[in-house]
Amino acid sequence: MKLLRYGPPGSEKPGILDSHHVIRDLSAVVPDISGATLLPRQLDILRRVDLETLPAVTGNPRIGACVSGTGKLLCIGLNYADHAAESGMQVPEEPVLFGKATSAISGPFDPVMIPLHSTKTDWEVELGIVIGQPAKHVSEADAINHIAGYCIINDLSERQWQLEGTGQWIKGKSCDTFAPLGPWLVTTDEIPDPQNLDIWLEVDGHRYQNGNTSTMVFGAAALVSYLSQFFTLHTGDIISSGTPPGVGLGQKPEPVYLKPGQVIRLGISGLGVQEQQTCLEELPITPAEHSSIAVAEGRV
């Protein structure tokens, strides 16, 4: 199944893509693509639904992040050997783990905001692993039973804030819109081998990343098992599993970073395609400015 969420930000509805690529509304079946909806028993119920009986969604609605209510967005660094090499770092002996604030999550076609004062905003296409059944101390062999499905994540990064200051990577990873998610959550029955998926990213039509998940150092099952040894992975938690080579930081003879007005396009075989246009983040409007605008528009 290809599960998705559509509608304005904050008011998304659950949907499912039928065999004709028509979005069908799931609102009468589940409240959202989150929580109990992602548990194995509920996914089995959804598989038995006759999609032709569900309302077709007309028009061209905004597609939101494919999962809501995520408690933990966990990221794995240097998980492709060739990406570690381009970063000038050693292939890790165990997964490199860092966090990304869930407030960074956005829709797969929403604009990506380059933060104020950013000079080194970078791209990273990654395979997202979405937890279904909670996992604690699970074996690698059993890990697949705890995965609801997979999705695309653009793990955007501000490299100066990530690598050149003090503190941990999270501040360079968690800017608003730095985790476009989707377009779909594709359940595991449609992705029998997550370690054989083509994965790519382009900026303004130039392909920078072109890899395959077969070169991951630690595969999806290994990551779920590993992380579950330290804390419970809850339903809806997401693991962003690392990126292949070709990020802006690794370009030669010098790094290439994102600028306003560019188009990022990325995809993973079987999981769809994302596309974002970059824009410069704007300063928030103060209460005084809100009042001035209201006066100017004659609302007060």
C-alpha positions, 0 to 999 in steps of 0.5 A: 500500500501507498499511504499518504496525507493530503490537504492544507498544513495542519489539516491533512486527511489520510489517503491511499493511492489506488492502482490507477494513481488516484488518491482515495480518501481514508477518513472514514476508515482511519483518523490519520496515518499515525499511531494505531493506523501503523500497527500490523493489525490495522495495516492488515485491515486496510489491505482488505479495503475495497479502494473503489468504494472510497471517495476519489480525491479530486483536483490537485491537493497539497501532499503533506508529510506521509506520517504524523505524530512522529515522536522520534526522528533518528538519523544515521550518519556516514552509512554509505561507505563512499559518502564517508570517503567523500566526507573525509571520515572513516567508515564507522564500526557501529551506526553514527546516531544523531537526532533531528527535531520533528518540527523540521518535518514538512511535505514532500513538495513544500518549499525548503527555506534556507535559514537566515544567515545560512551559507552552507545549506546542503541536501541528502536523499535518504531512505526513511524507515517508519516503525509500526509495532514498537521495538525493544531489544529485537533481533535483526531477524525479527526487525522487519516485523516492527517496520510499517514501511518506508519513505523518502526523506530529504535530510537537509543540513546547514553544514556550518552549524552542523560541523564548524561550531560547538555542540552537536549536529542537531542544530544544523539538521533541525531547521524548519522544512529540513525534513521533507517526508513522503510522498507516500509511506510504502508498506513493507509488502511492496518493498521486499528488499529495502537493500536494493533500491536506486536512490538519487537527487538532482538540483536544477536538473543536475544529478548530484547523487546516484546510488543504491541502498545495497551500499549501506554499511548498516541495512534497515533491519540492522538499524532497527535492531541496533537502536532498539537495544538502547531505547524503545522505538515507538509506533510512528518513529522514523529512522533516516538511514543515511545518504549516498555520495554526492552531497554539496559538501563533497563536491570538487574542487569546492563545495556547492550549496543551495541558493534561493530559487533552485529546484531539488528533485529526489527519488527512491525506486518504488517510493516515489519522487519529491520536489522542492523549490528553495526560498530564503527564510523570512523574519517572523512578523511581530505583534506590532507588525500584525497590528500595523497590517490589520490597520492598513487592511482596514480590519481594525 
